Amino acid sequence: MSIENNVAAIKAQMRAAAIACGRNPDEVLLCAATKMNDAEAVRRAIAAGVDCCGENRVQELTQKLSENAYEGVPVHFIGHLQTNKVRQVVGKVSLIQSVDRPKLLACIQEEAARQGICQDILLEINIGNEESKSGFATRDILPLLEKISDFPNVRVKGLMCIPPICQNSGDNAKFFQEIRNLAVDITAKKYDNVSMGIVSMGMSDDYQSAIACGSTMIRVGTAIFGARDYSK
């Protein structure tokens, strides 16, 4: 199937998943994960109706920005961000979804202050407590947010997670629900400069389950663009 047909099919499935659990389909956004896809493929996805694009690699982000590949939608950074590359991302994207450690948060604050801007971010949660993955432990989030006033040039807009790989898409529901519950708890605390409007969870294999558990943004790559060729 084409990119256009894939986007149409995903949006139909998103709508059905939202309606099935009594949610407004407009509450869930489709972020196209554009890693290893060229500017033309990105433009086709945007024209087909994705809500935003998410880039995993700084080099690809920089290249595609120079080609105006994301014109018409916001671009997010969704991959692991090294502190020495923060300057290439802050102020270039509308949202950094993958803020996964205190040192990175501090570097983003420093660079945003240098630029005189406020950078929107999500806090990435290592919801499965996997040693192979980055992200904050759930227990560390509330203590971190108690100190968020130390980062005046950063706005926390919500949470992001990548759950453990499961045999069946529905197996991730417990992780998705835990993230949603955490977002609700944070909202009740009413921290300054913190909102939980974005709960970014769900990818190509499990986004319908994520929507049922309260996701407001799914990140889809393979189901839009096809399998990535890592041999190149």
C-alpha positions in Angstrom: 0.0 0.0 0.0 1.0 3.6 -0.5 1.9 6.1 2.2 -1.4 7.9 1.4 -3.4 4.7 1.8 -1.5 3.7 5.0 -2.2 7.0 6.6 -5.9 6.8 5.7 -6.1 3.3 7.2 -4.3 4.3 10.4 -6.5 7.3 10.9 -9.6 5.2 10.4 -8.4 2.7 12.9 -7.5 5.5 15.4 -11.0 6.8 15.0 -12.6 3.4 15.6 -10.4 2.7 18.6 -11.3 6.1 20.2 -15.0 5.7 19.6 -14.9 2.1 21.0 -13.8 3.4 24.4 -16.0 6.5 24.4 -13.4 9.0 23.5 -13.4 11.9 21.0 -11.3 10.8 18.0 -10.0 14.4 17.7 -8.2 13.9 21.1 -5.6 11.6 19.5 -2.9 12.9 17.2 -0.9 10.9 14.7 2.9 11.6 14.8 4.7 10.2 11.8 8.0 8.6 12.9 10.1 9.7 10.0 13.5 8.0 10.7 15.3 6.8 7.6 12.6 8.3 5.3 13.6 11.0 2.9 12.1 14.5 2.5 9.7 13.4 -0.3 8.3 10.6 1.8 7.8 13.0 4.7 6.0 15.5 2.5 3.7 12.7 1.2 2.8 11.7 4.8 2.1 15.3 5.7 -0.1 15.8 2.6 -2.0 12.6 3.6 -2.9 14.1 6.9 -0.5 13.2 9.7 -0.6 15.8 12.6 3.1 16.1 13.2 6.5 14.4 12.4 8.9 12.9 14.9 12.6 12.6 14.1 14.9 10.2 15.9 18.3 11.4 14.7 19.8 14.8 14.9 21.6 14.5 11.6 18.3 13.6 9.8 16.5 16.4 11.6 19.0 18.9 10.4 19.1 17.6 6.9 15.3 17.6 6.5 14.9 21.0 8.1 17.3 22.3 5.4 15.0 20.8 2.8 11.8 22.2 4.4 10.5 18.6 4.6 8.3 19.2 7.6 6.5 22.3 6.2 2.9 22.4 7.3 3.1 20.5 10.5 5.1 20.7 13.8 8.3 18.6 14.1 9.2 16.8 17.3 12.4 15.1 18.4 11.5 11.6 19.6 14.9 9.7 19.8 17.6 9.5 22.4 19.3 12.9 22.6 22.9 13.3 23.5 23.8 16.3 25.5 26.4 17.5 23.0 23.7 17.8 20.4 21.2 19.7 22.4 22.0 23.0 20.6 21.0 21.4 17.3 17.6 20.5 18.6 16.4 23.2 21.1 14.5 25.9 19.3 14.4 23.8 16.1 11.6 21.5 17.2 8.2 22.3 18.8 8.5 19.5 21.2 11.3 17.2 22.6 9.5 14.0 23.5 12.5 12.1 24.8 13.8 13.9 27.9 15.0 10.9 29.8 17.5 12.0 32.5 18.2 15.0 34.7 21.5 15.9 32.9 19.6 16.3 29.6 16.9 18.4 31.2 19.6 20.7 32.6 21.3 21.0 29.2 18.0 21.8 27.5 17.3 24.5 30.2 20.7 26.0 29.7 20.4 26.2 25.9 16.8 27.4 25.9 17.9 30.2 28.4 20.8 31.1 26.0 18.3 31.4 23.1 15.8 33.3 25.3 13.0 30.8 24.6 10.9 28.3 26.5 11.3 24.7 25.1 8.3 22.4 25.3 9.2 18.8 26.4 7.8 15.5 27.4 9.4 13.3 30.2 10.2 9.9 28.9 9.3 7.1 31.4 11.1 3.8 31.4 7.8 2.1 32.3 9.1 -1.4 32.2 12.2 -0.6 34.2 14.3 -2.1 31.5 18.1 -1.8 31.8 18.5 -1.6 28.0 16.2 1.5 27.8 16.6 5.1 28.9 14.0 7.1 30.8 13.0 8.2 34.2 11.7 5.6 36.7 8.1 6.2 37.6 9.0 6.8 41.3 11.4 9.6 40.3 8.9 11.8 38.4 7.0 13.5 41.3 10.3 14.4 43.1 11.6 15.8 39.8 8.5 17.9 39.2 8.8 19.3 42.8 12.0 21.0 41.5 10.7 22.0 38.1 10.9 25.7 39.0 14.6 25.3 38.7 14.1 25.0 34.9 12.1 28.2 34.0 13.0 27.9 30.3 11.4 24.4 30.0 7.7 23.6 29.9 6.6 20.0 30.7 3.7 19.2 28.4 3.2 15.5 29.3 4.7 12.1 29.3 6.1 9.6 26.7 6.9 5.9 27.0 8.1 2.9 25.0 6.8 -0.2 26.8 8.6 -3.6 26.7 8.2 -5.7 23.6 5.3 -8.0 24.1 4.0 -11.0 22.1 0.5 -9.5 21.8 -0.4 -5.8 21.4 -2.9 -6.0 24.3 -0.2 -7.1 26.7 1.1 -3.5 26.9 -2.2 -2.2 28.2 -1.0 -2.4 31.9 2.0 -0.2 31.0 -0.1 2.3 29.1 -2.6 2.5 31.9 0.2 3.1 34.4 1.4 6.1 32.4 -2.1 7.5 32.1 -2.6 7.1 35.9 0.7 8.9 36.5 -0.4 11.8 34.2 -3.7 12.1 36.2 -1.8 12.2 39.5 0.6 14.9 38.2 -2.4 17.0 37.0 -3.9 16.8 40.4 -0.7 18.2 41.9 -1.0 21.5 39.9 2.8 22.0 39.4 3.8 25.3 37.9 4.8 25.1 34.2 3.6 21.5 34.0 0.6 20.2 32.1 -0.3 16.7 31.0 -2.1 17.5 27.8 0.1 15.0 25.9 0.4 11.4 26.7 2.6 10.0 23.9 2.3 6.2 23.8 1.5 3.6 21.2 3.4 2.7 18.0 2.7 0.7 14.8 2.0 -2.6 16.6 0.0 -1.4 19.7 -1.5 2.0 19.1 -5.1 0.8 19.3 -4.4 -0.6 22.8 -2.7 2.7 23.7 -5.7 4.8 22.6 -8.0 2.6 24.7 -5.8 3.4 27.7 -5.8 7.2 27.1 -3.0 8.0 24.7 -3.3 11.4 23.1 -0.5 10.9 20.6 0.7 7.8 18.8 4.1 7.6 17.0 3.9 5.5 13.9 6.7 4.8 11.4 6.6 1.3 9.9 2.8 1.2 9.4 3.1 4.5 7.4 6.3 4.1 5.5 6.9 0.4 5.4 9.8 -1.6 7.0 13.0 0.3 7.4 16.1 -1.1 5.5 18.8 -1.1 8.1 21.3 -2.6 5.6 21.8 0.8 3.9 
